Amino acid sequence: MAMTSDWHQGLIEEIGAFFEQDADAQAVVVSGSVADPAVAQDAWSDVDIKVVLADAAVGRYFPATDWLQRFGAVIGVERHDGALTKTLRVCLDDYRRLDVVLVPESTLAEPSFWSHGSLQAAYAIVWSRLPGLEGQLAEAPKPDPFVPASEADVLAMADPFWFQAAVAMGKVMRDDLLIGAHMALDLARTCLVLQMMRRDREKGTNVHRTGGWGNEAVAMIWPGAAGQGAAPGSNAPGSNARRILDLVERSCEAFDALAADLAPSYEPRVELLRPAIDAARAAPAA
């Protein structure tokens, strides 16, 4: 698969036209990096779309996702059922990713919606039936300043971490490698969360479009990869990046096999994502 960066505008136009046909849709707004002319898009960039709907219409698009099929095969979806908005985070075939935030029209009257910050950076109105929307977007308050994790936040993570470490050891010694490995992976995730907290503190934000800072923590819990001759930032065999991509692919293959055994109606999906995995292996790291 040739990963390209020219799919964003076409998908935005398709989604905009789709909702424009619904009389209950009031506006479609694009936000984030794809709406910022100063940010170059690439094949890995996603699209952030806000759709303002009559309150009663939101249920037609969430939690159901069958309407997304008109835009391509759906590889995976993550649903967020918020108090004010409903969000579908979607990956379509050819690795086209989008976040669709469904906004009930009544939510526009809630100050907490505007203070959240999702429409306070770059945005572009695809179309709107709301005459005051442009003014509301222009006058939206700035988001609350970033607050790094406190010492109390970190200390609260310590007791559960060390208890889980002790239990994981017991599971291994009882030959329950299934649970032991599951818990050990959670321990590693917690360590990576601590490094994310350190990065946020260093950068003064929890929004990071690109990485780099803090990657050494991967070698702390995944020893060996950094010492096999791969250049920093490389996707070559033996690099941290390649090991992570390999783990993603093996996990996808295992999920297909295990899920199909448990649920006969499950349809395997690894082949939908494999072209993107191959393209990631072949592409130079950011």
N, C-alpha and C positions, 0 to 999 in steps of 0.2 A: 504494500500500500504506500503510495506517495503522500506523505503528510503535507497538507497545504494550509495556508493561513487565510484563504480567500472565501471561507464558508460562512463567516460571521454575518456579513451584511445580508446574504441571501436568506439565511435562517431567520434573521430579524424581520425581513420583509414578509416571509411566509407566515410567521406567527402574528405579525401585525395585521395582515390581511385576514387571517382566520378569525381573530377576535373582532375585527371591524364588522364582520357579518352578523355578530351577535348584538341584538339591540340592547342587551343588558350590560354589555361592556362599555365603559365610559372613557378609558384611556389606556394606552400602552406606552410605557416609558422605559428606555434603556439607560442603565446606570453602570458605574464602575469603569474599568480600564477600557472596555470596548467603546465607551462614549467619550473617552479622553483622547483628543488628537495628538497629545504629546506622548502617548504610550503606544509603542509598536506592538501589533498583534502577531502572534505566531500560532502554530498548529495546536499548542497546548493551552491557549487562552480560552476562557469560557465566556458565556454571554449572560449578563444579569438583566432580567426583564421583570418589570413591575406591571401588573395588569389590574386596573381599577374596575371592579364589577359591582353591580347592584347586589346588595347583601344576600338576597335569596338565590342568586346565581352561582355563588362560590361553590356550593355543594355539587354543581355539575362538573367541576374540574378538580375537585379534591375530596377524598383521597383517590378517586378513580384516575387512572392514567391511560385508559384506552384511547382518549382523544390525541395523545401524543404520537400514536402510531402513524398518523398521516405525515409526520415529519421524518420518519425513518424508523428502523428497528431499534427498540429500546434495549440497551444492554443492562442498565440498572437505574434504580430510583431510590432516593432518600427523601422521606417525608418529614416535615416539621409542622406540627399542628400548634401554632402559636395563639396567644390570646387575642392578638389584633390581626394577624395575617396568617396565611397558609402558604407553605413553601414546598415546591417540588424541585429537588436537585437531580438532574437527569443527565445520563450519558447515552447518546444515540450512536448508531453505527458510524464508522469513520471517525470515531473519537470526537464527536461534536457534543460539547458539554454546555449545559445551560442551567441557570437557577431561575425558576419562574415563581415570583412572589405574587400571590393573589391577594389583593387589597380590597376588602369590602368598602363601599363608598362611605359608609358611616365612619370608618376608621380615620378618614381624612380630617375629621373634626376632633380627633384625639391628640392633644399636645404630645403625649408620649410616643406617638408614631413618628412625629417629626424630630423629636430629640434623639431617636435611635441612631440616626446618622446615615441610613442607607441611601438617602437621596440628597446628601449634602455635599458630595464631591461632584464629579462629572456626571452629567445626565443629558439625555436627549429625548424629547417627546416625539415618538413615532407618529401618533395621532391622538387627538383628544376631543371629547364632547363636553369637557368641563371648562368653561370660559375662564375660571379663576385659577386653573392649575399652574400656569406659568408663573403667576405671582406668588403662589404658595411655595413653589419650588425655589424661587429666587430669594424669598424671605425666610426660608427655613433656618432655624437656629443652628449654630455650630454644635457638633457633638460634644458630649462631655469629655474632658481631657482623660487621657489614658492613665490608669492607676495600676502600677505594678503589683505583683503578688506580695503580700505581707509576710513577715516572719511567722506570724500565726498560721497563715495558709500552709506554709511549708511544714511547720511542726505538726499540723493536723494530719499530714500525709505519712508521718513516720511510723506511728504505732501499727496502722493497718499494713504498711509495707513489710515491716519486720515480722509480723505475725504470719502473713502470707508466705514469706520466705521460709519460715520454720515449717509450716504445713506442707509446702511443696517438697521439702526434703523428705518428710515422712512418707508422702505419697510415692516418691521415687524408691525409697527403701522397701515399700510394700509392693513394688513392681506395678504400681498404677501410673505408668508413664503417660497415659492419656491425660489424667488430671494434673500430674506433675508438670508436663510440658505446657499445658494451658495456663497454670499459675505462673510458671517461669516467664512466659511471654508477657503476662500482666506486669510482672516485676520490671521487665525491660521497658515496657510502655511507660511505666511510672517514671523511670529514670529519664526517658526522652522528654516527658512532660516537664520535669525539673529543668532540663536544658532549654526547652521552649520558654519557660518562665525567665530564665537568665537572658535569653535572646531578647525577649520583650523589654526587660529592664535595660539592657544595653542600648537597644534601638529606640526606646521611648514609645513603642507602639506594639500592638498585637496583630497588625496587618503587615504581611510580608509578601510581596509579589514574587520576589526571588529569594533564594537561600544562600548558603555559604557559611555564614556565621554560625558557629556551634556544631558544625558537622563532625567535629572530632569526638563528640559523645557517642556517635555510632560505633567507632572503633573501641570505645571503652567497654561496650557490652557485646561487641561482635569482633573479637580480636582476630588478627590474621589478615584481614582484607587490606588494611592500609600498608602492610609490609610485603606485598607481593609484586612490587615493581610498577604498579599502575600509577600514572600521573594523577595529581589532585584534580578533581573535576572530570576524570575520565570515566567513560562507560565501558572500558575494556574489561575482558575477563579478569577476575581477581580484584576488581575495584569494588568499593562499597556500593556504588551505584548499580553495578552489574549484579551483585549479590542480592540487592533489594529487588531488582527487576526479576531475577530468577525466582525469588521467594514468592513474588506476586503471581508469576506464571504457574508455579507448582501449586500454590494455594487455589488458584482458579481451577486447575485440572482436578485437584482433589475434591473441591466443592462440587463440581459437576458429577463426579463419580459417586460421592457419598449421598448427595441430594437425590440423584436419580434412583438410588437404591431405596431411600426412605419414602420418596414421593414419585410413583410411576408417571404421573402427569408432568413432572418437571422437564423442561426443555433445556438441554445444555447450552451454555452461552460462551464458553471459552473461545470458540472460533470467531465470535464477533469482536472480542477484545484482542486476540492474538496479533492481528496486523499492527495495532498500535504498540503492542509490546515489542514486536520485531523492529518497528520504526524507532522506538526509544533506544533499543540496543544499538542501532546503526547510526543514530544521530549523535553529534557532539554534545556533551553536557553543557548546560547554560553557564 
